[in-house]
Amino acid sequence: MVNLPDDWWQYATTCQALSELFIQHLLSLFLSVEINGQTQQGVYTGFLFCYREHLLWVTAGHVIDEIRYILSAPNASIARMRWLDNCAIPGAESTPVHHRDMEMFSANESGVDFGVVKILGLDRANILRNDQVKPMTEQVWKNVHLAQPEGYYVLGYPKEWGELSEKRISENQVLCSFGANLACLPVSRIEYRGADPTDEFWNDPEAFYGQIMPFVDVPWHQPESVVGMSGGPLFSIERDINRQIRYRLFGIQRSWRQDERIIRAEPIHRIIGIMTE
């Protein structure tokens, strides 16, 4: 670990290896809904967080707003709603959402793009029973100010990497499946450019701004767009004096500038402040 090059964290092979570590914290929501006779389906990125003995699904506030809108739409019929909990058993890669009247909170209207769902009852029991899932605790964000990051990663399920497949099993039945592919992208932090009255993207000096970096070893295999990754965790990465890798939760992905491949994330200290309040 000591003799690695300075850009070790930007290699696709490194991202692949670390994504297998990070994925234990991720939990995504699959939603299939029929609106005016048309079926729409997709995956919402988020992660698990234990806070004061509550099990929470953490994501972006605008993601919660969209889910709430869909669930309350009078012309919408929910076909399937499942937690993608990374279970290693084939055919059991998800667990149903038993209570669709979920306890949800969004701070988006107050200017902080952060939201949570409180996971209760059978959903909580099923998720915690899966040994492939590990909720984050305060250890992953505590003392973030002491971090000396070499780089960062943003994780999530880009919409363009979603795979819908259909297989006819009888004259009247078609089996549909949806695959969500995880992206782990290296990010280099950049300085705040200053307020721009013509561009809301730069209206928050406390936000985390970062440049998505190309892989060093391969010039491809990154999504063109990170739409769908909103609500994903932003991790820092560093090597400590014991030659071990240490990562911390720095924030939540909320928006990006596609032309420059720059992301903006809500900082973890602001999120924890809202949760505590």
C-alpha positions as CSV (number, residue, x, y, z in Angstrom):
1,M,0.0,0.0,0.0
2,V,2.9,2.4,0.8
3,N,4.5,2.0,-2.6
4,L,1.4,2.6,-4.7
5,P,1.4,5.5,-7.1
6,D,-0.3,8.7,-6.1
7,D,-3.2,8.1,-8.5
8,W,-3.8,4.5,-7.2
9,W,-7.4,5.4,-6.3
10,Q,-8.2,6.4,-9.9
11,Y,-7.7,3.0,-11.4
12,A,-10.7,1.1,-12.6
13,T,-9.4,-2.0,-10.9
14,T,-9.2,-0.1,-7.6
15,C,-12.8,1.2,-8.0
16,Q,-14.0,-2.3,-8.8
17,A,-12.3,-3.8,-5.7
18,L,-13.5,-1.0,-3.4
19,S,-17.1,-1.1,-4.8
20,E,-17.3,-4.7,-3.4
21,L,-16.6,-3.1,0.0
22,F,-18.8,-0.1,-0.3
23,I,-21.8,-2.0,-1.7
24,Q,-22.6,-3.5,1.7
25,H,-23.8,-0.1,2.8
26,L,-26.0,0.5,-0.3
27,L,-29.7,-0.1,-0.4
28,S,-31.8,0.9,-3.4
29,L,-35.5,1.1,-4.1
30,F,-37.0,-0.5,-7.2
31,L,-40.3,1.0,-8.2
32,S,-42.6,-0.2,-11.0
33,V,-45.7,1.9,-11.6
34,E,-48.4,2.1,-14.2
35,I,-49.5,5.6,-15.1
36,N,-52.2,6.1,-17.7
37,G,-51.7,2.6,-19.1
38,Q,-47.9,3.1,-19.4
39,T,-45.4,1.2,-17.2
40,Q,-42.5,3.1,-15.8
41,Q,-39.8,1.5,-13.7
42,G,-36.5,2.4,-12.2
43,V,-34.1,2.3,-9.3
44,Y,-33.6,5.0,-6.7
45,T,-30.1,5.1,-5.1
46,G,-29.6,5.3,-1.4
47,F,-27.8,3.7,1.5
48,L,-28.5,2.3,5.0
49,F,-27.8,4.3,8.1
50,C,-28.3,3.5,11.8
51,Y,-29.0,6.6,13.9
52,R,-30.0,6.4,17.5
53,E,-31.3,2.8,17.0
54,H,-33.4,3.8,14.0
55,L,-32.8,2.1,10.7
56,L,-32.9,4.7,7.9
57,W,-32.7,4.7,4.2
58,V,-30.8,7.8,3.3
59,T,-31.1,9.5,-0.1
60,A,-31.4,12.9,-1.7
61,G,-34.4,15.1,-0.8
62,H,-35.6,15.4,-4.4
63,V,-35.6,11.6,-4.6
64,I,-38.0,11.4,-1.6
65,D,-40.1,14.1,-3.2
66,E,-40.4,12.2,-6.4
67,I,-41.3,8.9,-4.7
68,R,-43.9,10.7,-2.5
69,Y,-45.4,12.2,-5.6
70,I,-45.6,8.9,-7.4
71,L,-47.1,7.1,-4.5
72,S,-49.8,9.7,-4.0
73,A,-50.7,10.2,-7.7
74,P,-54.4,9.4,-8.3
75,N,-53.6,7.9,-11.8
76,A,-50.7,5.7,-10.6
77,S,-51.0,2.0,-9.8
78,I,-48.0,0.5,-8.0
79,A,-47.0,-2.8,-9.6
80,R,-43.9,-3.6,-7.7
81,M,-41.9,-2.0,-4.9
82,R,-38.8,-3.7,-3.6
83,W,-35.6,-3.1,-1.7
84,L,-32.5,-4.2,-3.6
85,D,-30.5,-5.5,-0.7
86,N,-27.7,-7.3,-2.6
87,C,-28.7,-10.8,-1.3
88,A,-26.3,-13.3,-2.9
89,I,-29.0,-16.0,-3.3
90,P,-30.1,-16.2,-7.0
91,G,-33.7,-15.1,-7.4
92,A,-33.7,-13.4,-4.0
93,E,-31.8,-10.3,-4.8
94,S,-34.5,-8.1,-3.4
95,T,-37.1,-8.0,-0.6
96,P,-40.7,-6.6,-1.0
97,V,-41.7,-3.3,0.6
98,H,-44.5,-4.5,2.9
99,H,-45.8,-1.1,4.0
100,R,-46.0,1.4,1.1
101,D,-47.3,4.1,3.4
102,M,-43.7,4.7,4.4
103,E,-42.5,7.3,6.9
104,M,-40.6,9.7,4.8
105,F,-38.9,13.0,5.3
106,S,-37.4,15.5,2.9
107,A,-35.4,18.7,3.7
108,N,-35.4,19.8,0.1
109,E,-37.8,22.7,0.7
110,S,-35.4,24.1,3.3
111,G,-32.6,24.1,0.7
112,V,-30.9,20.9,1.8
113,D,-31.2,18.1,-0.7
114,F,-31.4,15.3,1.8
115,G,-34.2,12.8,2.7
116,V,-34.8,9.6,4.7
117,V,-37.2,6.8,4.9
118,K,-37.7,5.1,8.3
119,I,-37.5,1.3,7.8
120,L,-39.8,-0.6,10.1
121,G,-41.4,-3.9,10.9
122,L,-40.9,-6.8,8.5
123,D,-38.8,-4.7,6.1
124,R,-36.3,-3.9,8.8
125,A,-36.2,-7.6,9.9
126,N,-35.6,-8.9,6.4
127,I,-32.9,-6.3,5.6
128,L,-31.0,-6.9,8.8
129,R,-31.2,-10.6,8.4
130,N,-29.1,-10.3,5.2
131,D,-25.4,-10.6,6.0
132,Q,-24.6,-8.8,2.7
133,V,-26.0,-5.6,4.2
134,K,-24.2,-3.4,6.7
135,P,-25.8,-0.1,7.8
136,M,-23.4,2.7,8.4
137,T,-23.1,4.2,11.9
138,E,-21.6,7.4,13.2
139,Q,-18.1,5.8,13.0
140,V,-18.1,6.4,9.3
141,W,-18.6,10.1,9.5
142,K,-17.4,11.0,13.0
143,N,-14.1,13.0,13.0
144,V,-14.4,13.7,9.2
145,H,-12.4,16.9,10.0
146,L,-9.4,14.7,10.8
147,A,-9.5,13.0,7.4
148,Q,-6.6,13.4,4.9
149,P,-8.3,12.2,1.7
150,E,-6.2,11.1,-1.2
151,G,-9.4,11.0,-3.3
152,Y,-13.1,10.4,-3.2
153,Y,-15.7,8.1,-4.8
154,V,-19.4,8.6,-5.6
155,L,-21.5,5.5,-5.9
156,G,-24.9,4.8,-7.3
157,Y,-27.0,3.2,-10.0
158,P,-27.0,5.4,-13.2
159,K,-30.2,5.3,-15.1
160,E,-28.5,4.5,-18.4
161,W,-27.0,1.3,-16.9
162,G,-30.4,-0.1,-16.0
163,E,-31.3,-3.3,-17.9
164,L,-34.9,-4.3,-18.6
165,S,-35.5,-7.8,-19.9
166,E,-38.7,-9.6,-20.9
167,K,-39.2,-13.4,-21.3
168,R,-42.5,-14.9,-22.5
169,I,-43.2,-18.0,-20.3
170,S,-46.7,-18.7,-21.7
171,E,-49.3,-17.3,-24.1
172,N,-50.6,-14.9,-21.5
173,Q,-47.6,-14.3,-19.3
174,V,-44.4,-12.3,-19.7
175,L,-41.7,-12.4,-17.1
176,C,-40.0,-9.0,-16.7
177,S,-36.8,-8.4,-14.8
178,F,-34.8,-5.3,-14.1
179,G,-31.0,-5.2,-13.5
180,A,-29.3,-2.3,-11.7
181,N,-25.6,-1.9,-12.3
182,L,-23.5,-0.1,-9.7
183,A,-21.1,2.7,-10.7
184,C,-18.1,3.6,-8.5
185,L,-16.5,6.8,-9.9
186,P,-13.3,8.5,-8.7
187,V,-13.8,12.1,-7.8
188,S,-11.2,14.9,-7.2
189,R,-12.4,17.8,-4.9
190,I,-12.4,21.2,-6.6
191,E,-12.6,24.7,-5.1
192,Y,-15.8,26.6,-4.9
193,R,-16.0,28.9,-7.8
194,G,-18.2,31.6,-6.2
195,A,-21.8,32.5,-6.6
196,D,-23.2,32.8,-10.1
197,P,-26.6,34.5,-10.3
198,T,-27.3,32.7,-13.6
199,D,-26.4,29.2,-12.3
200,E,-27.9,27.7,-9.1
201,F,-25.4,24.9,-9.2
202,W,-22.8,27.2,-7.6
203,N,-25.1,28.9,-5.0
204,D,-23.8,27.0,-2.0
205,P,-20.3,27.7,-0.7
206,E,-20.6,24.9,1.9
207,A,-21.4,22.2,-0.6
208,F,-18.8,19.6,-1.8
209,Y,-17.9,20.1,-5.4
210,G,-15.9,17.5,-7.2
211,Q,-14.6,16.5,-10.7
212,I,-15.4,13.0,-11.9
213,M,-12.0,11.7,-13.0
214,P,-11.4,9.3,-15.8
215,F,-9.9,5.9,-15.0
216,V,-6.1,5.8,-15.3
217,D,-5.9,2.2,-16.7
218,V,-8.9,2.3,-19.1
219,P,-10.4,5.2,-21.0
220,W,-13.9,4.0,-20.9
221,H,-16.6,2.2,-18.9
222,Q,-18.0,5.2,-17.1
223,P,-21.6,6.3,-17.6
224,E,-22.2,9.3,-19.8
225,S,-24.7,10.6,-17.2
226,V,-24.9,10.2,-13.5
227,V,-28.7,10.7,-13.5
228,G,-30.0,8.0,-11.2
229,M,-27.1,8.3,-8.8
230,S,-28.6,11.1,-6.7
231,G,-28.8,10.0,-3.1
232,G,-25.7,7.9,-3.4
233,P,-22.9,8.2,-0.8
234,L,-19.7,10.2,-1.3
235,F,-16.8,8.5,0.4
236,S,-13.3,9.7,1.0
237,I,-10.4,7.3,0.8
238,E,-6.9,7.4,2.4
239,R,-4.1,5.1,3.6
240,D,-3.3,5.2,7.3
241,I,0.0,4.7,9.1
242,N,-0.9,1.0,9.5
243,R,-1.0,0.5,5.7
244,Q,-4.8,0.1,5.9
245,I,-7.4,1.8,3.8
246,R,-9.8,4.1,5.6
247,Y,-12.9,5.6,4.2
248,R,-15.4,8.1,5.5
249,L,-18.8,9.3,4.5
250,F,-18.3,12.9,3.3
251,G,-21.8,13.6,1.8
252,I,-24.7,12.7,-0.4
253,Q,-24.7,13.2,-4.2
254,R,-27.4,15.6,-5.2
255,S,-26.7,17.2,-8.7
256,W,-24.1,17.6,-11.4
257,R,-22.9,19.5,-14.4
258,Q,-22.8,17.1,-17.3
259,D,-20.8,19.3,-19.6
260,E,-17.9,19.5,-17.1
261,R,-18.6,16.2,-15.2
262,I,-18.7,18.1,-11.9
263,I,-20.8,16.8,-9.0
264,R,-22.3,18.7,-6.1
265,A,-22.9,16.8,-2.8
266,E,-24.5,17.8,0.5
267,P,-21.8,17.7,3.2
268,I,-22.3,15.2,6.0
269,H,-22.0,17.7,8.8
270,R,-25.1,19.5,7.5
271,I,-27.0,16.3,7.1
272,I,-26.2,15.1,10.6
273,G,-27.3,18.5,12.0
274,I,-30.7,18.1,10.4
275,M,-31.1,14.5,11.7
276,T,-30.1,15.6,15.2
277,E,-32.6,18.4,15.1
